[in-house]
Amino acid sequence: MIVALAGGVGASKLLFGLTRVMDPADLTVIVNTADDLILHSLTICPDLDTVTYTLAGVADITRGWGIEDDSFHALDWLGRYGRENWFNLGDRDLATHLHRSALLNDGRTLTEVTDLIRRALAVRATILPMSNERISTIVLTDYESQPFQTYLVRDSARHTVRGVIFDGIERAQPAPGVLEAIEGADGIIICPSNPIISIGPILAVPGVRETLTTTRAPIVAISPVVGGRSLKGPTDKLLTGLGHDVSTLSVGRLYHDFLDLLLVDRLDADLLPDIRALPLEVRATDTIMHSPERKIALAKEALACLDSLVD
């Protein structure tokens, strides 16, 4: 079994590739839920949905989120009624949130609901939320403390970051199956997601980081930073705001206590000696997934790295 720790858009590209080169039934994805929000009385799980839609083959690849060919009539009408409509919700996507929220209100756990949704969409891989408890990423800025989606979507990440906290993390527990998956994995991949607000919350759930340090499975991470910049999202702003350089070396430092190998882009080949000094094994390849072929190629490379750590 291969276990992947994942955020949303960046992770979904790699997961697309993985499901083309291995049996999806042998893949378990542990997904960040600290980006989740309550809006219009609905529980919205952006990363879970991006991963699920991608593995179901219904994702909007152009936007990087939502469902392909979705419409936005409900969102337009919410605006007419004076409701907040800064967070884009397509009509088909809205059905997911209505379904999820109804099940949660009936007493189901997020793990149970996530599994029901992925089965309804014929996804063969296992998808686990990192926790059933409510955890919220709060970005501390020079303007105010903001929930992550408010900072990113409503305010376009324009405020200077001073810190990040994961509200509720101290009371959280790993979702059922999370620690067991890590302990029983044949290999673990840290997807090229934001190390601060996508992978960071997963690692902060009590017991997860500790289990990563003790599992016998080899662990490979793919850097989301290429040539000193993030390919998507506010990774660079968050790294800088927390006192890190925007570099693959910083990614290695954030993961070095449990990581075996860091996979970086060829543009960062000059940093290989510094990464090895952490110490970490490191390999350089083409990590920019701009096409289905590149997604598949990087997935193959990640699996090959895992195999090399076992041999």
N, C-alpha and C positions, 0 to 999 in steps of 0.2 A: 504493500500500500504506500502510495505517495501522499504526503500531507503538504498542503500549501497554506501559508498565512497570507491573507489578502486584504487589500483595500478595494477600491472600485475600478476606475477606468484603466490604470496601468496594469493592475493584476488581471483584469478580464482579458486583455490581449494575450498575456502569457497562458492563461487558462484555456483560451481558445486553441492555442497551439498544442498544449498538453493533451487535450482530448482528441487531437488528430493523430497523436503518435503513441498513445497508450489507451488501454481500456478505461473509459470513464468510470466504470464501476470500481476501479482500483484507486480512484482519486477522492480524497477528502479535503474540503476547503474550509478553513476556519476564517471567518470574516469579521472585520471591524464593525461594531455597532455604535461606537461613540459619536458618529455623525448623525445618528437617528434624531428625528424631531417630531414633535406633535404639532400639527398644523390642520386647521379646519376640523379639529377633534379626531384627526386620523393619525395613526402611528406610521410614519414614513421611514423606511430603512434604505437609504440611497445605495450603500455599498452592497448590501445583500441583494437588492434588486438588480443592480448592474451585473453582478456575478451570475445571478439566476437567469436573467434575460439572455446574457451572452451564451451560457451553456445550453439554453433552450433554443438558441438560434433565432431569437426574435428581437435582439437588441438593435438599437439605432447606432450603427457603427460610425456614421458621420458625426453625429452630435457627441457620441461617447457615453450617453446616458439615455434612459427611456426606451420605448418600444418603437421599432421601425414603422414608418408611415402612420404614426399616431396623429390624432387631431387634438385641438386644444379649446374646444367649444366650452367645456365646463369652466376652464380657467378664465376665459373671456367673460363669462356670465358672473363668476365670482367677483371680478373687477367691477362689473356694473352695480353689484350690490354693495360695493365699498369694502369688500373683503381683501385681505392681503393676497396678491397674486405675483409676488416677486419670485416665488419658488415654482418653477415650471412643472406642472403636472399634466401629462397627456391624459386623454379620456380613457384609453385602455389601461394605462399605468394607474389611473385613479381607481379602477376596478380592483387592482391588486391591494391598494391601501384600504379600500372599503372591506374587502374580504379579510385581510389580516386583522384589521381593527375589530371587526365583528368577532372573530375567533378569539382574540386576546380578551375582549370584553366578556366572552363566555367562559373564561378561566383557563384557556390553553396557554402554554408557555410559548415563548418566542421560538424555541427549538422545535416544538411540535408544529407550530404554524409554518415555519420555514420549510420543514419537511413536507407538509401537505402541499405547499405552493410548488415546490420543485417537482413533486410527483405529478401534480396536475399539469405541469408543463413538460413532462416526460424527460426530466433531467436525470441522467443515470448516476452522476457523481453525487457524493454526499456533501451537503452544505450545512455547516454549523455556525450559528452566531457565536461570538466569543463568550457571551454570557447571557443569561436570561434576565439579569438585573438591569435597571436603567442606569446607563453611564453616559455622561455628556461631556464632550470636549468643549472647554471654555477657553477662548483666545483672549489673553490680556493685551490690550493695545493702548496706545497713547490717547485714544478717544474714550473707550469704555471696555468693560469686559463683555465679550460677545459669544454666544453659542456659535460653533464653527460655521454652520450653514449661513447664519446672519453675516458673519465676517466675510465668508467666501462669495456667496451668491448675492445677497442683498446689497452689500457694500463693496463688492468686487475686490476684496482683499487689499483695499487702498490704505488701511491704517497700519502704522508701524507696530510690529509685534514686540511685546515685552516679556511674554511668558505664555505657557500653556498649562492648564490643569485638567484632570479628568475627574469631573464631579461624580461622586458616587462609587469610585473605584475601590475605596477601602471597604465597602460593604458588599462588594460583588464576589461572585464565585464563578469559576469556569462553567460554561454550559455542559450538561451531560455529554460525555463522549469526547470532549476537547482534550483533556489530559491523557485519556486512554489512547486517542489517536496519535498523539505525540510520542507516547511511550512505545506504542506498537508499530510505528512507521518503519518502512524499509528505507525511506529517505524523506527529507523535509526541504521544501523550497520556500524561501522568503521572497515573495513576489516584488517586482519593482514598483512598489507603492511608497507613498510618502512615509519616511521613517519616523516622523514626529507624530502625525495625527492619523495615520492609517495603521501602520504596524505598531507604533508606540502604545496605543491603548490595549492592543491584544497582549503585548508583553507585560503591561502593567496589571493585568488581571491576576490576582493572587494565585500563585502556583504555576503560572504558564512559563515565565522566564526560568524559574528553578527547574522545571521539568525539561526544558530545552537544554539546560546545562548537564542534565544527567542521562538523557536518552542515549541509547546506543546508536541511533540512526544518524547517518551523516547529514549535515545541514549546509545548504548552499543558498546564498542570497544574491539577487541581481540588483545592482545599483540603479536607482531612478535618476541619478545625476550623471550627466554626460558633458564632458568638456567644461565643467564649472558652472553648469546651469541645469535647472530642472526642465524636463521636456513638457510637463503639463502641471498646472496647478501652482500653489504657493509654496512649494517645497523650499525654494531658495529663500523666501522671506521668513519662513518659519525657522530654518536652520540658522540664518543670520540673527534673528530675534532671540534665539536661545544660546547665542555665543559660539556657534559652530561655523567653520568655513563651508562654503557651498562647493563640496568636492566629494568624490567617491571615498576619499580617505576618511572624511567625517562619517560616512555611512558605515565604513568598516569599524570605526571606533565605537559607534552606537551599538553594534552587534557583536563585538569581538569576544565577549565572555562566553558565548555559546556557538558562535559560527565556526565552520570548518573552512569554507572557501567563499570568496567574494568574486562574482563574475562582473566585470566592468567592460565599458566600451573601449575600443582601440584608441579613441581620442584621449583616453586617460592613461595610456601606456607609461607615461613619464612618472606616474604615481605608484607603479608596481613595487619598487623597492621600499617605499614608505609603508605600503600596505603589508608587505611581507614582514616588516619590522614590528608589526603590532603585537604578536605575530599572527598572520593569517595566510593561508594559501590564496592565490589570486590568479585569475586567467582573464585575458582580454579577448573580446570578440565583438561582433556587431550587435549591439543591444537595442537599436532603434527599430521598433516594430511598426513600420509604415505600410506593411502589406500582409496578407495572409501567409505568404511564403516566409516572410521574416518572422512572424509569430511562431510558425512551425519550426523554423531553423533554430530560434532561440530556445524553444522548449526542448528540442533534441540536445542542444548544447548543455542545458541545465541538467538533464537526465544523465548525460555522459559524464558530467562533473560528479554527480552523485555516485555513479558506477566507479569512477576513478578513486574515490575515497574509500570504497569497500575493498577494491583489489589489493 
